[in-house]
Amino acid sequence: MKLKFYDEYIPGTKLKQSDMDGLTGMAFLKKVFFISEGVMMTQIRDISGIDSSTLQNWTKRGWVANSKLKKYNIDQVAHILIINMLRSCMQLDKIAFLIQYINGTVGDASDDIIRDSELYDYICRILSTIMENGSCALASIGDTIAEITADYVEPVAGARVRLNRALEVIVVTYYATVIKHHANELLEKLEIDNS
């Protein structure tokens, strides 16, 4: 099955890529953290559209690490954006499992196979590659993932396979999110035309 899509937004945010000079992934995160090493909850809300109570709930459930001095670092923000980009089409407990599959316990970097900011960068680079191609057969997503993650250095044996499997789930879920959004827009047009 071939799908064509273009998402004008930076994954996990409410910001248009065009408003950020086309930046996504690590380049976008570095721009957010250019002046400060931490961002406040209000800034996360401005970037992602996530309200404070939702973020506090995610923290309480152990899906997001606690902020330090009310500031979130680059990996915490990337982690939040990954959850946000998937939650439209995946249950939060499944997202929590997926992130744990990649990096173990939230807030414990010793069991991570990749920093969250690097994971977010891979996700964005994979999605950009797929979008630039204009269409992508679902069967070829694995090839795109392998190409983008070719520079990944395994901290433990088997980490590359684990990372690439998780990235495939993330990318396909994001496809579903974009398609769902497009379907909702089509439905809204039908409703307007019918009224």
C-alpha positions in Angstrom: 0.0 0.0 0.0 1.4 3.4 -1.0 0.5 6.5 1.1 1.2 10.1 0.3 1.2 12.6 3.0 2.7 15.8 4.1 2.5 17.1 7.6 3.0 20.9 7.9 3.6 20.7 11.6 6.8 19.8 13.5 6.0 16.3 15.0 4.5 16.5 18.4 4.0 20.3 18.3 1.4 22.8 17.2 4.1 24.8 15.3 4.3 24.8 11.5 7.6 23.8 10.0 7.4 26.9 7.8 7.2 29.2 10.8 10.4 27.6 12.1 12.4 27.8 8.9 11.7 24.2 8.1 13.4 22.9 11.2 12.5 19.7 12.9 14.2 17.1 15.1 17.5 18.1 16.8 17.8 21.4 14.9 14.3 22.4 16.2 15.2 21.3 19.8 18.5 23.3 19.7 16.6 26.4 18.6 14.2 26.0 21.5 17.1 25.6 23.9 19.4 28.2 22.3 19.1 30.7 25.2 18.4 28.4 28.1 19.2 24.9 29.2 15.7 24.4 30.4 12.1 25.4 29.5 9.2 26.0 31.7 5.8 24.2 31.5 4.2 27.2 29.9 6.8 27.1 27.1 6.0 23.4 26.6 2.3 24.3 26.4 3.1 26.9 23.8 5.2 24.5 21.7 3.0 21.4 22.0 -0.5 22.5 23.0 -0.4 20.2 26.0 -2.1 21.7 29.0 -0.4 21.7 32.4 -2.8 19.2 34.0 -2.1 16.7 31.2 1.6 17.0 31.7 1.3 16.8 35.5 -0.8 13.6 35.0 1.8 12.1 32.7 4.5 12.9 35.4 2.3 11.4 38.2 1.9 8.2 36.2 5.6 7.9 35.6 5.5 8.5 31.9 7.5 11.7 32.1 10.4 12.5 34.4 9.9 15.3 37.0 11.2 18.7 36.0 14.2 20.1 37.9 13.6 23.5 39.4 10.5 23.7 37.3 12.5 23.4 34.1 12.6 20.6 31.6 15.8 19.7 29.7 16.1 18.9 26.0 15.6 15.1 26.5 12.5 15.6 28.6 11.0 17.9 26.0 11.8 15.4 23.3 10.2 12.7 25.4 7.0 14.8 25.8 6.8 15.6 22.1 7.1 11.9 21.2 4.2 11.0 23.5 2.2 13.9 22.1 2.8 12.9 18.5 1.5 9.4 19.1 -1.4 9.9 21.5 -4.0 10.6 18.8 -3.8 7.0 17.5 -2.2 5.0 20.3 -3.3 4.5 23.9 -1.1 6.2 26.5 -0.2 2.9 28.3 0.9 1.5 24.9 3.1 4.6 24.3 4.6 4.2 27.8 5.4 0.5 27.0 7.0 1.5 23.6 9.2 4.2 25.3 10.1 1.7 28.1 10.9 -0.9 25.4 13.4 1.6 24.0 14.8 3.2 27.1 13.7 1.3 30.2 12.7 3.3 33.3 11.7 6.9 32.8 14.2 9.2 34.6 17.0 6.6 34.7 19.4 7.2 31.9 21.6 4.2 32.9 19.3 1.8 31.0 18.7 4.0 27.9 19.9 2.8 24.5 19.5 6.3 23.1 18.9 9.8 24.4 15.3 11.0 23.9 16.5 14.0 21.9 18.4 11.7 19.5 15.4 9.4 19.2 13.2 12.4 18.4 15.7 13.5 15.8 15.7 10.1 14.2 11.9 10.1 14.1 11.8 13.5 12.4 14.6 12.6 9.9 12.7 9.4 8.9 9.4 11.3 8.5 11.1 14.1 6.5 12.7 11.5 4.2 9.4 9.8 3.7 7.6 13.1 3.0 10.3 14.3 0.6 9.8 11.1 -1.4 6.2 12.0 -1.8 5.0 8.5 -1.2 6.2 5.5 0.7 5.2 1.9 0.6 4.7 0.6 4.1 7.0 -2.3 3.3 9.9 0.1 2.6 9.7 2.0 5.9 12.1 -0.4 7.5 14.7 0.4 4.7 14.3 4.1 5.4 14.7 3.5 9.1 17.9 1.4 8.6 19.3 4.1 6.3 18.7 7.0 8.8 19.9 5.0 11.8 23.1 3.8 10.1 25.2 6.1 12.3 23.7 4.7 15.5 26.3 3.1 17.9 24.9 0.3 20.0 25.6 0.7 23.7 24.6 -3.0 24.2 24.2 -5.9 21.8 20.8 -6.0 20.1 20.1 -2.3 20.7 19.9 -1.4 17.0 17.3 -4.1 16.3 15.2 -2.9 19.3 15.5 0.8 18.3 14.6 0.1 14.6 11.6 -2.0 15.6 10.3 0.7 17.9 10.9 3.4 15.2 8.8 1.4 12.8 5.9 1.4 15.2 6.3 5.1 15.9 6.5 6.0 12.2 3.5 3.9 11.2 1.5 5.3 14.2 2.4 8.8 13.1 1.2 7.9 9.5 -2.1 6.9 11.1 -2.3 10.2 13.0 -1.8 12.2 9.9 -4.3 10.1 7.9 -6.8 10.4 10.8 -6.4 14.2 10.8 -6.9 14.2 7.0 -10.0 12.0 7.3 -11.4 14.4 10.0 -10.9 17.3 7.7 -12.7 15.5 4.8 -15.6 14.7 7.2 -15.9 18.3 8.3 -16.1 19.4 4.7 -18.9 16.9 4.1 -20.8 18.2 7.2 -20.4 21.8 6.0 -21.5 20.9 2.5 -24.5 19.0 3.9 -25.7 21.8 6.2 
